[in-house]
Amino acid sequence: MGWRFSSGPDAKVQRFTRSVHFDKRLYREDIAGSIAHARMLSEIGVLTAKEFSAIEKGLRQIEKEIEAGTFVWSEAREDVHMNIEAALTERTPAGAKLHTGRSRNDQVATDMRLWVKHQIAVDLSLLARMQKALVQWATAQSQVLIPGYTHLQRAQPVYLAHHLLAYVEMFDRDRGRLQDCVKRVDVLPLGSGALAGSTIPLQRERVAELLGFASVTRNSLDAVSDRDFMLEYAAANAVTAVHLSRLAEDLILWSSAEFGFIRIGDAFTTGSSLMPQKKNPDVAEITRGKSGRVIGDLMALLTLVKGLPMTYNRDLQEDKERLFDSVDTVQETLDVMAAMLGDIRVNEEACARAVADPLLLATDVADALVLSGVAFRHAHEIVGQAVACAEKLGCPLSKLPLSEWRKIHPPMEPKTLEVFDVEKALARRRMTGAPGARQVRAELARWAKKLG
Ligand code: ARG
């Protein structure tokens, strides 16, 4: 490109350096940015009103053609920016003035920021839909109890709704991270030129206003080379992907014969090509798998930026595919997982069977001993011995005779052992954040209201 070269690029080089095959998806942002820039140029007298309107008309026409699929993209024109500008200049001579005071360095940074702002708005609504799907499921099954697990060992009983609401909290933090990130995305780099601004008296604030940016960047060197906003966004996506992966893992476990807590609808499972009886939770498994790829996108972006000298370097062209992949993957996964949650049946009997194990209430006996004045460490030891004794006698902890308890702890009162009713045990968990029935109901109502 340009008059200083005696030959065009080698075909291999052209193929190697082009980006139009992936950055053409920025056409809308690129055109919006160009129209705002041109409008400002006309306002400061660099373009006549006629030139501006020819540019605007030409760009809108190009946009329509791209949308209709009739625009001819040229690999020789390297990227989305040059394709659009060259096509415009073919249509109107005023096109040759569009790039005044602008470089592709500040242009691509602007396009990406516009694109990210739009995508974050999409993510926020997809996350809210995911949260709603969880709250709906939790509300429909609000009476169902399951064991809560630590170390994947049955620990203490909780409502299924409480477990699902844990994910609602996680996805809410994901929304918060995006809302925070967007503040730093919402800054206009255009007007920074290639790296050192321009001698033309550009009205940057005016362009920001036209494009809906909250402010303009304060350092031209930083503005053309800063990719923090992409790193933050990719990091937020990676956390969301990890949350989705954990949810997927729970669903995979719960749908196994070993747990049997849920059955995922046929539309969201697949069969085996060999074993006729199989019904596999592939959507959940692929979700778990995709988290690796979204984490990889973040690592690639961090590594890309890490060794770059100031300011723009062509390496940065590699940022797009990784960020696009991160965004596309998370959005598609949120969409399919939210739909799948609406097609899950709970096997209430299997849940009831799993939660009926009186050992899940061993901690409640220790708590009851504490409330009767025994020190917790001592209470822990008493119940531990009782569990071992019940195991030896082959009887459930709730059926261990008072006489056996008294061998371990002579002052044991029958009242202290009246803790083996799961519903009552849950009702005793009353603080904020606890899995008690009232708390869970209140949380479900709070989320339903908040999510609208
Ligand atoms: N396609 C390039 C990118 O994505 C646009 C900027 C090119 N700038 C340059 N000085 N060659 O980074």
Residues whose N, C-alpha, C, O or C-beta is under 5 A from the ligand:
A	BS01	LIG	S19 D79 R104 N105 V108 L316 Q317
